[in-house]
Amino acid sequence: MNKLKPVGHLQIFKLYEDGTEELHFDEQNVITSGMGVGLAHLFAVSGGSTISDFQILNFGVGTGGTLGENAYGYWTYKLATPLTQAQISTSGSEVLVEELYPIENGQVGASTKALIRIPYSNIQKVRPTTIRFNLILDRNTANNLSTNIDEVGLFMRNPRGLNTPSPILVAYRPFTGLKKTSTFSLIFKWTITF
């Protein structure tokens, strides 16, 4: 019997208006226990009733990431300090922000979190068992925050199949912080292999 052992890799680029790309970060990420929860619902034919319930369709960014041994791992279930809708949707922003109640530590959260919708056009199958998510914070998104952006997470849309989608964190990575400005777009190229 084959065991499913998903792994992930994250590259973060600054993309300038002239087309120049600058690599900011390039390392493995952590697949969280939320992936196991979502896949357990899928394989048990419980929870969600449509394939989109089990797709990774949202991501979040934050300012509370901590690098270092044992600072994060498979047990991570939320971003430490997620950005709010107002922080993400700065003037001219082109991202779609949804206020959702994510599942956190086994329970649907009591307050909404601002999560960015991933367009289907930004999800690519690159090998039979590998998917790449191209997550974009355009030039006009999440600019001039008082602290650096330093964490990102991928969310499965609605594995429990609730009436109001309640996503769950399935992959997470803190990274070397950066100050987002209107001089560049931030591109997260996140590859998950099953």
ABEGO torsion letter per residue (X at the ends): XBBBBBBBBBBBBBBBAAGBBBBABBBBBBBBAAAAAAAAAAAAGBEBABAAAABBABBBBBAABBBEBGABEAABABBABBBBAAAABBBGBABBBBBBBBBBGGBBBABBBBBBBBBAAABBBABAABBBBBBBBBAABGBGBABBBABBBBBBABAAGBABBBBBBABBBBBBBBBBBAABBBBBBBBBBX
